[in-house]
Each structure stands twice: as C-alpha cells, then as structure tokens.
Amino acid sequence: MGKEFPLTPKKVAKVDTKYRRIVTDIPAPESVPLLEKLRTNEARSMRGQPPVIWDRAKGVNVFDPYGNMWLDFSSGVLITNAGHGHPDIVKAVVDTAGRSLLATYCFANRERAGLAEKLVQIAPEPLKKVFILSTGAEATECCAKLAMTWGQKQSKSKNVIVSFEDGFHGRTLGAQLMGGSAALKAWIPEAIVKSGCFVNVPYPDGFRQTDVSFAVFEKALKSAGVAPDNVAAVITETYPGGSCKFLPVQYAKDLRAWCDKHKALLIFDEVQAGFGRCGKWFGYLHYGVTADLIACGKGISSSLPISAVLGRPELMDQYEPGSMTSTHSGSPICSAAALASLKVIEKEGLVDNAAKVGAVLLSGMEKLKDKYSDVVGMAAGKGLVASLQIIKPGTTEPDGDLAFDIVSDCVEQGLLFFAPVGRGGGSVKIAPPLCITEDAVRDGLGVLDRAIAKALAGRSVPAK
Ligand SMILES: Cc1ncc(COP(=O)(O)O)c(C=O)c1O
C-alpha cells in the first residue's frame, strides 16, 4: 500500500506457456504514454496497481494490446467470479443496452425484478428481502443505517456498532468508521471517531491476536466502556480482506449467541466473500450461524458496478416508500449482468469448483509458508481466496517492500496480482476467477514460488 509501480520499462525474460505470455519489457514500452497520461490527469491515489493496460479479458486471462497475456490471480479485485468476459454476461448487457434501456432510477424494470427474485432465492433464511445498490461501501453503510435505525427504536442508547480491528468495509465515512485501520481513519475528526458509536475489538486471527477465545471480545467492550445492551449490531467481514483468516467457528457461534442474548444484530460483510468465492454461495455459511443482514458487492455481477443488502424482512422494511433509495439502484444493465452472472455460477458449478480447486490453492500456499517460513508468517484462505502474510523475519511485522517485489516479479512472469494489501501492505493475495482449473492454480503457485525465491536472493534470508 502506498507504493507506486515504476513506469520505466524493464527487460524481463520472455514467457510463452499455456496460461501466460510475455513478449515485451514490463511495463510494455508502448503502454507508458497512456499510463503517464493517467498519472497526469487522475488523483495520485489511482496509481496503486501494476502497470498493465487491460485491453480484453477472457476466462482466467487478461490481455494487453501489445501481445502479453496474464494468468489472473486478482479477478480485478475479486469481481469476476464467473470468469472474465463470460459470453452470457456480455449478451445480457448487450441485449439490455440494445433495447435502448440504459437507466430507470427506481422505476420498475424486468432486469431488477429478475435479480431481486434470484438474490432472495439463493440467500439463506432469514435473509428474504433485498435492497439493490451500486457499490460495496453503499451496502455496508446501508447495513449500518438499518442497524442504527432498528437499535434506536428499541432504546435511544442502543446505538453502538461493534466491528473488528482488521476490518475493511469501504472508503466512505461510515464504512471507514466501522473499518479497523487507524491509518485509514486518520482524516476523520477525532470527535467523530471517538463518539463511542463505533467501537473496534481485536480480530481473533491466531497470528497477531493469539488469544482467539470469545472472552477477548467481551473484555474489549468492557474496557471501551460499552454496555452490551447498547450494542445495536456487530459487523464483521466474513474474513478480513488483508489476512483471509476466517474466525474460529466456535468464536462465530459464541458471537451469534452473544448477539442473541443482547438483542444485537449480526452483520456479515460479504462484499468479498459472496457468490461462491469461498466454496459456498456465501462465505459466512462456513460458520454454521445465521445473519441478520449481509452486505454484498464485487462478485455479484462478475462485471458492472452493483451491490446489495440482504436481510430479515422486518429490518429491510423499516423505511417508508421513497426514503431509502439510490439513483442507480437496480440499473437495468447492471441487474442484467448480475442475473446472468448468478446463472453462470449455478450452471457451471463454480461454487463447487471454488471448493475443490481452492483446496489445491490452500495446500500450495501452506507449502510456500513452510518453505519460506522466515518471511511468510501465515498462509490462510478458503475456496478461491487466500493470502500470504509477508513479514520481517522473527516478527509479525509486515514487510511491505518484500511483498511489493514478489508481486512485481509475478507480474513480470505473466501472473497478475493486485498490489499487496492489508497491514503495512504485507499481504500477497490470490483471488482468481472461480472457473480456474487445478492445473492453472499449480502453474501460478510455481510462478509465486520463483518470485519469492528471487525477491529473497538479494536479501539475507534463505529458503528452507
Ligand atoms: C469487505 C469489503 N467491504 C466493502 C468494500 C467496499 O466496496 P466498494 O469498493 O465497492 O465500495 C470492499 C472493497 O474492497 C471490501 O473488500
């Protein structure tokens, strides 16, 4: 995080395999003027990704205009669950646009009706009403609004939302108040952060927070001065995006029981975890608990911007007609894309594929952790999402520079990652489209192995 990939073309070895092709220097010299134009005109914050110009993308591959082809371990940023450019999704978008239907606000359209029905059908009980939005942050903010509204109806002081220290829920004000990174909240006036309405507790990852018992949750609330009955909701990412480490199942069950006891809502942020990513339709189903609300986004459409909140009907129906809307709620083209994507995930068995191929991915990641145990502190994930925590030897401190070098080398070998994420930019994260094969995952893991070895070669930390 915070690092810029250089735009000076670097000589790299040519690659020509079934999944990857690199025929130019990286970045491709011809791409540099366009990349520079972006740097001239856009906010600096947009410079964070490897310098690859996406020209087209198909299945598990991303192509630039200069003859290079990457095996994609990013899915953009966990968007393209059904694979890049799936013909059914392209057709749904083209057909809708071809009818000259581009926007409808909250007027009804058939695409939105079809999507709402499908989402309610695949969502587990008791999540039987939906509100469609455009971005993940809008969905998590909406969960906060529904929870706060509901809580304050019980009692004016039931107005605390508890979330986790490693959590990320988007970049808007409410989403960042729920988020667990102090650095990301640095811009928010202290009076707001310390209002007492948003409280972070430690996330039991078993790595940086070694006591994974639920007692830590209760203790943290107590030391923050929060009375349990004042908690309106607890929101957690199904797994923290930075570490991909799921909650211990017993912790999740204890959390559900605690929420029931104190009449607090339990909200899962499924923006990353949903729609098959973790080998189940919704990632939180790995915990065997129910949710009161879930926020969805990213992989919902495998393409266009659309998100959703799914929840218990009595929570979803709190607002009067016209008082909880958004201009692009249920845009016909985005809805058509999402409905097509959900049908592809179903028809092609991609949830099961994520579970099956994900086992190969995780075991490969664990082998890398064992091989490079001085600098890989943790390998974690489920289904087709996983990450390696790159650390400074002998510590749990992230080594963002090493993670950056590893990702850069992978990109030069034709394996596409987004920039490292998480604490100190130390997390190298893998999230390929769910249509990937075991063979392609093994190919990518081989590239990652070579990249770690190479990045370490100039440093004084040997592989085991
Ligand atoms: C878990 C989680 N929640 C919310 C968001 C915010 O989604 P968006 O960027 O679509 O607003 C993200 C985005 O990375 C996310 O990973």
The ligand as a Tripos MOL2 file, in Angstrom:
@<TRIPOS>MOLECULE
LIG
   16    16     1     0     0
SMALL
NO_CHARGES

@<TRIPOS>ATOM
      1 C1        -15.0680   -6.4820    2.5730 C.3       1 LIG1
      2 C2        -15.3130   -5.2390    1.7840 C.ar      1 LIG1
      3 N1        -16.3430   -4.4490    2.0950 N.ar      1 LIG1
      4 C3        -16.6080   -3.3250    1.4050 C.ar      1 LIG1
      5 C4        -15.8180   -2.9450    0.3450 C.ar      1 LIG1
      6 C5        -16.1160   -1.6870   -0.4090 C.3       1 LIG1
      7 O1        -16.5790   -1.9850   -1.6870 O.3       1 LIG1
      8 P1        -16.5480   -0.8690   -2.8240 P.3       1 LIG1
      9 O2        -15.1160   -0.6330   -3.1770 O.co2     1 LIG1
     10 O3        -17.3310   -1.4830   -3.9530 O.co2     1 LIG1
     11 O4        -17.2050    0.3270   -2.2570 O.co2     1 LIG1
     12 C6        -14.7280   -3.7400   -0.0160 C.ar      1 LIG1
     13 C7        -13.8470   -3.3350   -1.1390 C.2       1 LIG1
     14 O5        -12.7290   -3.7240   -1.2690 O.2       1 LIG1
     15 C8        -14.4600   -4.9170    0.7180 C.ar      1 LIG1
     16 O6        -13.4420   -5.6970    0.4220 O.3       1 LIG1
@<TRIPOS>BOND
     1     1     2 1
     2     2     3 ar
     3     2    15 ar
     4     3     4 ar
     5     4     5 ar
     6     5     6 1
     7     5    12 ar
     8     6     7 1
     9     7     8 1
    10     8     9 2
    11     8    10 1
    12     8    11 1
    13    12    13 1
    14    12    15 ar
    15    13    14 2
    16    15    16 1
@<TRIPOS>SUBSTRUCTURE
     1 LIG1         1 GROUP 0 **** ****
